[in-house]
Amino acid sequence: MATATFTQPNFDLELIQFKASQANPQALFDLAVTHFFANDEKKAFEAASKAAYQGHTEALTFVGDAFLWGKGVIADKAKALKLLDRAAKQGCEAASFTLKKLYA
């Protein structure tokens, strides 16, 4: 089953952390991806959750996948489906693809 693909960021970590501390949703998502590639699923989930709460589409998909597969959080299929559905409605193709595969 395919899930969203996130590419490893090439960012100034100090700048991202500063912007994330100001609750910037894109910076929070970038920080989540940075933690993900550093193999810290819990911190990745926490940062992505903050961005998702603000409606960041990619973060919604990221958090939905985390709930689906139990990455950094206890798996919860109901929460995963709700978040992936919301991301798909915002135009995220990866979320739509995942939902199609789950409902196939």
C-alpha positions as CSV (number, residue, x, y, z in Angstrom):
1,M,0.0,0.0,0.0
2,A,1.4,3.3,-1.0
3,T,1.5,6.4,1.2
4,A,2.5,9.9,0.7
5,T,6.1,10.5,-0.3
6,F,8.1,13.2,1.4
7,T,11.4,14.4,0.2
8,Q,14.3,15.1,2.5
9,P,14.5,18.8,3.1
10,N,17.6,20.9,2.4
11,F,16.9,23.7,4.9
12,D,18.7,25.9,7.4
13,L,17.6,24.1,10.5
14,E,18.0,27.1,12.8
15,L,15.8,29.2,10.5
16,I,13.1,26.5,10.3
17,Q,13.1,26.1,14.1
18,F,12.8,29.9,14.6
19,K,9.8,30.1,12.2
20,A,8.3,27.0,13.7
21,S,8.5,28.6,17.1
22,Q,6.3,31.3,15.7
23,A,3.7,28.7,14.7
24,N,4.3,29.1,11.0
25,P,2.5,26.1,9.4
26,Q,5.0,25.6,6.5
27,A,7.9,25.8,8.9
28,L,6.2,23.4,11.3
29,F,5.7,21.0,8.4
30,D,9.3,21.4,7.2
31,L,10.5,20.7,10.8
32,A,8.3,17.6,10.8
33,V,9.9,16.3,7.6
34,T,13.3,17.1,9.1
35,H,12.5,15.0,12.2
36,F,11.1,12.2,10.0
37,F,14.4,11.9,8.1
38,A,16.3,12.0,11.3
39,N,14.2,9.0,12.4
40,D,12.4,10.8,15.2
41,E,8.8,9.8,14.4
42,K,7.4,11.2,17.6
43,K,8.9,14.7,17.1
44,A,7.9,14.5,13.4
45,F,4.3,13.7,14.4
46,E,4.2,16.5,17.0
47,A,5.4,19.2,14.6
48,A,3.2,18.0,11.7
49,S,0.2,17.9,14.1
50,K,0.6,21.6,14.9
51,A,0.7,22.4,11.2
52,A,-2.2,20.2,10.4
53,Y,-4.3,21.9,13.2
54,Q,-3.8,25.1,11.1
55,G,-5.1,23.3,8.0
56,H,-1.8,22.7,6.2
57,T,-2.7,20.1,3.6
58,E,0.6,18.2,3.4
59,A,0.7,18.1,7.2
60,L,-2.9,16.7,7.3
61,T,-1.7,13.9,5.0
62,F,1.5,13.3,7.0
63,V,-0.5,13.0,10.3
64,G,-3.1,10.9,8.6
65,D,-0.4,8.5,7.4
66,A,1.1,8.5,10.9
67,F,-2.2,7.5,12.4
68,L,-2.7,4.9,9.7
69,W,0.6,3.2,10.2
70,G,1.3,4.0,13.9
71,K,4.4,6.2,13.1
72,G,5.2,8.3,16.2
73,V,1.7,7.8,17.6
74,I,-0.6,4.9,18.4
75,A,-2.4,3.7,15.2
76,D,-6.0,4.9,14.9
77,K,-7.6,4.2,11.5
78,A,-10.7,6.3,12.2
79,K,-8.5,9.4,12.8
80,A,-6.4,8.5,9.8
81,L,-9.4,8.4,7.5
82,K,-10.8,11.6,8.8
83,L,-7.5,13.5,8.3
84,L,-6.8,11.9,4.9
85,D,-10.3,12.7,3.7
86,R,-9.8,16.4,4.8
87,A,-6.5,16.5,2.9
88,A,-8.0,15.0,-0.2
89,K,-10.8,17.5,-0.1
90,Q,-8.1,20.2,0.0
91,G,-6.7,18.8,-3.2
92,C,-3.9,16.5,-2.0
93,E,-3.4,13.7,-4.5
94,A,-1.4,11.6,-2.1
95,A,-4.2,11.5,0.4
96,S,-6.7,10.8,-2.4
97,F,-4.6,7.9,-3.6
98,T,-4.2,6.4,-0.1
99,L,-8.0,6.6,0.5
100,K,-8.7,4.9,-2.9
101,K,-6.3,2.1,-1.9
102,L,-7.9,1.7,1.5
103,Y,-11.4,1.6,0.1
104,A,-10.6,-0.7,-2.8
